[in-house]
Amino acid sequence: MASTQGYVPESVPLEPPRFFARPAESLRTVARLTKLLLWPYGLVYIGLAVVVRHYFTPSLGRMHDIQVRPVAEIYVRNLVIVAVWVSAIHLWLYVRRWQGMRFKYDRQWLITHDARFMDRDQTRENAFWTLVSAPVFWTAWEVYLYGAYARNLIPHVRWSDGAGWVIYLVVMTVFSFWLVAGYFYVTHRFLHTRLMYRRVHYLHHKNVNTGPWSGLSMHPVEHLLYFSTPVFFLFIPANPFIIIVTQIFTGLAPSLGHSNFDRIVVAGDRTLPAGDYFHDLHHKYFECNYGTPVVPVDAWAGTWHDGSPEAHERMRARRDAAGHTSD
């Protein structure tokens, strides 16, 4: 389905999931959304976390006291992961343009001559903040949690603690995806308060027509908040592997979500999911869709934009009445 503004997913109008229906229907909703979180990219993130944990993470014994070398190892690892991942998506969709405008939400390419952006180039500014700031705070939260585990300051469940605890850690691995999705609404809504938006979040919202590098293009203070989901594991028994899964999901998912393409064409008619139309509407209209469609706080708070023409008109009328220019 297409419109003059670009591709519109067939799922429009976007319906919020029903968690408070009959028990059987609620369970089916949870199962469907869990599959959505895990397939296909969630499993990729978990697989990557397994490799990272076993081959590219210092032992907890080295994290008892904060030392430069193990911290640098984690930092370089995170920098390389995000650089390779986002570069691959950007190369496929925006440099080679192997699928052209197919499945693209916005019919314009990224901005290359605009004084609002560093060096007048949207991609260069986005890449700067993604590579210079994001890995620092991704690493800082990891190191903080590893140090707490090493000093036995927080509850630590080990895979060797028995079959029951293995099941618990598997459940916690899946739960970490839900936790990131739900916590995102809290931090994001806070960033839209007047002070935080003017001083911090405005930088991310320079991107109306987003691209893969836009996902982590944030002010350092926003990165501090954005990567802070592991703070919950100061109280919830977990394992360093869960921290890695949480941070990889947090660090890599935004590049797909902000890609501005609903699908990635793999070969012929075979495609993979990519962009997040729900969040794309937030970048277009600002005062809606603060969270995710998986944890529908926006539906409960009255800020859910379903992507329909009627919702577009209501949002434009609201913005016009408030003195904003319509997009």
Wavefront OBJ file of the C-alpha trace (Angstrom):
o trace
v 0.000 0.000 0.000
v 1.481 3.357 -1.007
v 0.687 7.021 -0.488
v 2.153 10.298 -1.690
v 4.245 10.371 1.510
v 5.778 6.971 0.803
v 5.130 3.404 1.812
v 2.424 2.729 4.373
v 2.422 -0.749 5.982
v -0.544 -3.027 5.466
v -0.927 -3.181 9.268
v -2.261 0.427 9.280
v -4.349 1.378 11.169
v -2.086 0.179 13.958
v -4.102 -1.515 16.677
v -2.787 -1.602 20.261
v -2.412 -5.115 21.680
v -5.090 -6.225 24.102
v -3.537 -7.316 27.372
v -6.646 -7.026 29.501
v -9.045 -9.215 27.557
v -9.986 -12.782 28.498
v -7.041 -14.760 29.977
v -6.667 -16.996 26.905
v -6.629 -14.005 24.547
v -4.180 -12.142 26.772
v -1.821 -15.125 26.741
v -2.043 -15.324 22.951
v -1.210 -11.611 22.783
v 1.856 -12.056 24.986
v 2.998 -15.055 22.932
v 2.514 -13.178 19.636
v 4.424 -10.117 20.841
v 7.208 -12.235 22.340
v 7.630 -13.874 18.935
v 7.703 -10.403 17.365
v 10.480 -9.348 19.760
v 12.534 -12.486 19.152
v 12.027 -13.239 15.457
v 14.225 -12.785 13.617
v 16.488 -10.139 15.150
v 16.028 -10.985 18.819
v 17.547 -14.403 18.177
v 20.387 -12.719 16.278
v 21.038 -10.466 19.287
v 20.996 -13.461 21.642
v 23.376 -15.390 19.388
v 25.696 -12.404 19.182
v 25.534 -12.088 22.981
v 26.650 -15.718 23.352
v 29.716 -15.043 21.197
v 30.440 -11.752 22.979
v 30.125 -13.304 26.433
v 32.467 -16.193 25.697
v 35.095 -14.537 23.521
v 34.995 -10.769 23.955
v 34.158 -10.099 27.598
v 36.737 -9.962 30.420
v 36.272 -12.378 33.290
v 34.541 -11.013 36.373
v 37.780 -11.468 38.273
v 39.300 -8.727 36.117
v 36.343 -6.453 36.830
v 36.644 -6.439 40.619
v 38.620 -3.225 40.438
v 38.036 -0.831 37.560
v 41.126 -1.023 35.381
v 41.834 0.583 32.037
v 42.571 -2.534 29.979
v 39.364 -4.570 30.549
v 37.235 -1.426 30.241
v 38.991 -0.571 26.970
v 38.360 -4.110 25.690
v 34.625 -3.766 26.326
v 34.538 -0.290 24.814
v 36.344 -1.327 21.607
v 34.093 -4.383 21.308
v 30.935 -2.259 21.583
v 32.285 0.345 19.172
v 33.091 -2.305 16.566
v 29.700 -4.007 16.956
v 27.690 -0.833 16.442
v 29.953 0.443 13.639
v 29.746 -2.776 11.631
v 26.008 -3.312 12.208
v 24.852 0.199 11.315
v 27.312 0.537 8.437
v 25.979 -2.670 6.860
v 22.371 -1.463 7.015
v 23.296 2.002 5.749
v 25.380 0.534 2.922
v 22.542 -1.723 1.791
v 19.744 0.841 1.934
v 21.387 4.237 1.382
v 24.791 3.870 -0.281
v 24.151 1.063 -2.758
v 20.379 1.631 -2.639
v 19.874 -1.958 -3.710
v 16.094 -1.749 -3.266
v 15.623 1.880 -4.278
v 12.556 3.429 -2.641
v 10.790 0.103 -2.216
v 9.166 -0.047 1.263
v 10.519 3.424 2.174
v 8.267 5.508 4.443
v 9.524 8.866 3.163
v 10.162 9.574 -0.522
v 13.161 11.760 0.249
v 16.715 10.633 0.887
v 18.784 11.891 3.806
v 19.757 15.557 4.020
v 23.165 16.580 2.678
v 22.993 20.408 2.620
v 21.418 21.756 5.787
v 23.043 24.096 8.326
v 21.163 22.396 11.171
v 23.520 19.424 10.906
v 27.223 19.135 11.641
v 29.170 19.730 8.433
v 25.726 20.353 6.846
v 25.268 16.592 6.476
v 22.661 14.534 8.350
v 24.456 11.198 8.025
v 27.806 12.590 9.191
v 26.266 14.140 12.290
v 24.273 11.013 13.058
v 27.348 8.815 12.661
v 29.390 11.149 14.876
v 27.061 10.855 17.856
v 26.508 7.127 17.262
v 30.220 6.330 17.235
v 31.621 8.941 19.629
v 29.032 9.013 22.402
v 26.863 5.864 22.338
v 29.598 3.241 22.964
v 30.848 5.212 25.973
v 27.574 4.921 27.891
v 26.796 1.427 26.586
v 30.166 0.424 28.073
v 29.817 2.458 31.270
v 26.620 0.692 32.341
v 28.110 -2.721 31.479
v 31.254 -2.040 33.476
v 29.248 -0.771 36.442
v 27.144 -3.954 36.556
v 30.123 -6.264 36.038
v 31.921 -4.568 38.927
v 28.875 -5.051 41.142
v 28.751 -8.755 40.225
v 32.488 -9.155 40.830
v 32.202 -7.651 44.313
v 29.040 -9.645 45.132
v 27.043 -6.475 45.683
v 24.021 -7.608 43.663
v 22.186 -10.950 43.268
v 24.056 -13.115 40.762
v 22.507 -16.260 39.264
v 24.972 -18.611 37.577
v 24.202 -21.049 34.771
v 25.802 -23.756 36.915
v 23.371 -23.226 39.808
v 21.032 -25.988 38.616
v 18.338 -26.772 36.056
v 15.755 -24.569 37.770
v 18.057 -21.550 37.598
v 18.880 -22.276 33.944
v 15.176 -22.064 33.160
v 15.014 -18.840 35.161
v 17.876 -17.315 33.154
v 16.244 -18.328 29.867
v 13.055 -16.592 31.001
v 15.084 -13.558 32.073
v 16.741 -13.450 28.639
v 13.324 -13.143 27.022
v 12.100 -10.764 29.728
v 15.013 -8.405 29.011
v 13.451 -7.586 25.628
v 10.160 -6.708 27.306
v 11.993 -4.663 29.926
v 13.809 -2.576 27.315
v 10.567 -1.990 25.394
v 8.642 -0.899 28.492
v 11.381 1.200 30.060
v 11.870 3.071 26.790
v 8.523 4.814 27.297
v 9.583 6.078 30.732
v 12.904 7.571 29.638
v 11.550 8.862 26.326
v 8.551 10.568 27.916
v 10.907 12.233 30.392
v 13.041 13.487 27.512
v 9.970 15.195 26.079
v 9.541 17.419 29.111
v 10.242 21.027 28.213
v 13.662 21.339 29.841
v 15.002 17.973 28.694
v 13.780 18.455 25.151
v 15.339 21.904 24.745
v 18.672 20.935 26.297
v 19.015 17.290 25.255
v 16.404 15.505 23.116
v 16.214 18.183 20.401
v 19.390 16.681 18.895
v 17.709 13.357 18.144
v 14.621 15.104 16.764
v 16.572 16.967 14.119
v 15.889 13.753 12.250
v 12.379 13.902 10.814
v 13.247 11.721 7.838
v 15.380 9.174 9.674
v 18.105 6.757 8.586
v 20.052 3.879 10.213
v 22.568 6.219 11.864
v 19.714 8.319 13.323
v 18.751 5.632 15.831
v 21.618 6.350 18.234
v 22.204 9.962 17.234
v 21.620 11.420 20.690
v 23.003 13.910 23.182
v 25.363 12.222 25.701
v 22.845 12.813 28.501
v 20.251 10.937 26.458
v 22.711 8.096 25.914
v 23.219 7.949 29.679
v 19.470 7.431 30.134
v 18.904 5.301 27.075
v 21.446 2.630 28.012
v 20.424 2.552 31.679
v 18.019 -0.420 31.506
v 20.548 -2.670 33.350
v 19.911 -0.599 36.472
v 16.958 -2.930 37.113
v 19.377 -5.825 37.511
v 20.801 -4.204 40.598
v 17.663 -5.611 42.238
v 16.480 -8.408 39.923
v 18.669 -11.544 40.143
v 20.387 -12.009 36.781
v 23.682 -12.827 35.111
v 26.262 -10.882 33.078
v 24.941 -12.602 29.943
v 21.560 -10.917 30.512
v 23.301 -7.546 30.695
v 24.990 -8.203 27.353
v 21.706 -9.231 25.689
v 19.981 -6.146 27.084
v 22.662 -3.763 25.855
v 23.011 -5.369 22.426
v 19.259 -5.112 21.873
v 19.301 -1.516 23.108
v 22.292 -0.626 20.944
v 21.442 -2.353 17.664
v 17.648 -2.287 17.324
v 17.413 1.512 16.747
v 19.289 1.344 13.439
v 16.615 -0.912 11.982
v 13.784 0.952 13.689
v 14.986 4.270 12.258
v 15.988 2.881 8.848
v 12.852 4.439 7.270
v 12.299 1.208 5.336
v 9.529 -1.118 6.449
v 11.194 -4.165 4.885
v 14.652 -5.122 3.673
v 14.555 -6.923 0.337
v 16.835 -9.946 0.544
v 16.211 -11.560 -2.841
v 13.279 -11.243 -5.223
v 10.122 -11.157 -3.135
v 11.839 -12.395 0.018
v 12.102 -9.688 2.653
v 12.977 -9.161 6.300
v 11.273 -6.710 8.682
v 13.137 -3.463 9.249
v 11.644 -0.098 10.208
v 9.248 0.817 12.983
v 6.364 2.749 11.418
v 4.940 3.446 14.872
v 8.116 5.296 15.875
v 8.469 6.888 12.445
v 5.152 8.641 13.134
v 6.652 9.986 16.355
v 9.471 11.617 14.386
v 6.930 13.121 11.994
v 4.450 14.421 14.573
v 6.478 14.624 17.809
v 3.585 14.504 20.316
v 2.518 10.881 19.864
v 3.851 7.321 20.041
v 6.378 7.934 22.804
v 6.781 4.238 23.540
v 6.571 1.048 21.513
v 3.610 -0.823 20.023
v 4.617 -3.864 22.098
v 4.006 -2.157 25.449
v 1.117 0.151 24.471
v 1.355 2.825 27.165
v 0.481 5.368 24.461
v -2.913 3.726 23.985
v -3.555 3.976 27.715
v -2.289 7.575 27.858
v -4.210 8.773 24.787
v -1.126 9.445 22.627
v -1.470 6.470 20.259
v -1.253 7.442 16.560
v -2.493 4.553 14.416
v -1.183 5.881 11.094
v -4.604 6.254 9.498
v -5.529 9.297 7.356
v -7.991 10.353 10.052
v -5.251 10.269 12.698
v -2.990 12.314 10.400
v -5.670 14.976 10.073
v -6.323 15.090 13.809
v -2.614 15.482 14.515
v -2.183 18.213 11.888
v -5.170 20.122 13.268
v -3.785 19.802 16.780
v -0.332 21.005 15.695
v -1.803 23.910 13.729
v -3.888 24.967 16.712
v -0.732 24.890 18.860
v 1.150 27.036 16.349
v 3.344 24.312 14.838
v 3.870 23.909 11.123
v 2.370 20.769 9.732
v 4.685 18.103 8.286
l 1 2 3 4 5 6 7 8 9 10 11 12 13 14 15 16 17 18 19 20 21 22 23 24 25 26 27 28 29 30 31 32 33 34 35 36 37 38 39 40 41 42 43 44 45 46 47 48 49 50 51 52 53 54 55 56 57 58 59 60 61 62 63 64 65 66 67 68 69 70 71 72 73 74 75 76 77 78 79 80 81 82 83 84 85 86 87 88 89 90 91 92 93 94 95 96 97 98 99 100 101 102 103 104 105 106 107 108 109 110 111 112 113 114 115 116 117 118 119 120 121 122 123 124 125 126 127 128 129 130 131 132 133 134 135 136 137 138 139 140 141 142 143 144 145 146 147 148 149 150 151 152 153 154 155 156 157 158 159 160 161 162 163 164 165 166 167 168 169 170 171 172 173 174 175 176 177 178 179 180 181 182 183 184 185 186 187 188 189 190 191 192 193 194 195 196 197 198 199 200 201 202 203 204 205 206 207 208 209 210 211 212 213 214 215 216 217 218 219 220 221 222 223 224 225 226 227 228 229 230 231 232 233 234 235 236 237 238 239 240 241 242 243 244 245 246 247 248 249 250 251 252 253 254 255 256 257 258 259 260 261 262 263 264 265 266 267 268 269 270 271 272 273 274 275 276 277 278 279 280 281 282 283 284 285 286 287 288 289 290 291 292 293 294 295 296 297 298 299 300 301 302 303 304 305 306 307 308 309 310 311 312 313 314 315 316 317 318 319 320 321 322 323 324 325 326 327
